[in-house]
Amino acid sequence: MVTKDDLQSFLDRLEGGAADVREVEPGLWVVKVAGGAEIVVTYAPPVVILRFRVMELPGSVEKQGELFRQLLEYNARELVHGSYGLEGNHVVLTDTLELENLDYSEFEASFDSLSLALSSHLGALAPFRER
């Protein structure tokens, strides 16, 4: 099983070792990616959770419905790893990986997939942002 120290070494290797990674509390890291977005990585045995906070929900029920449809379409057609969801009043993009047999390649693939999804979807989601 991957330990906290193993996960730290995975994080240190991201983007060829050039990723801006900081541990904000034991087992909780923030990784800055291109464009200034931040992914939160949480070591929570038996899993590790990768999470981006994408945006706040729009105030209009009509816009929310359109946004939810777009997110569900992304979940169904474009995401290899993870999914969009809601956390309170925020849209989040998350993935959960089991620590039991996790290796660096699988961790990196998930991280890269979420980063790519975020960068490619932000333009289409921009009309739903209200601030």
Secondary structure, 3 states (H helix, E strand, C coil): CCCHHHHHHHHHHHHHHCCEEEEEECCEEEEECHHHCEEEEEEECCEEEEEEEEEECCCCHHHHHHHHHHHHHHHHHCCCCCEEEEECCEEEEEEEEECCCCCHHHHHHHHHHHHHHHHHHHHHHHHHCCC
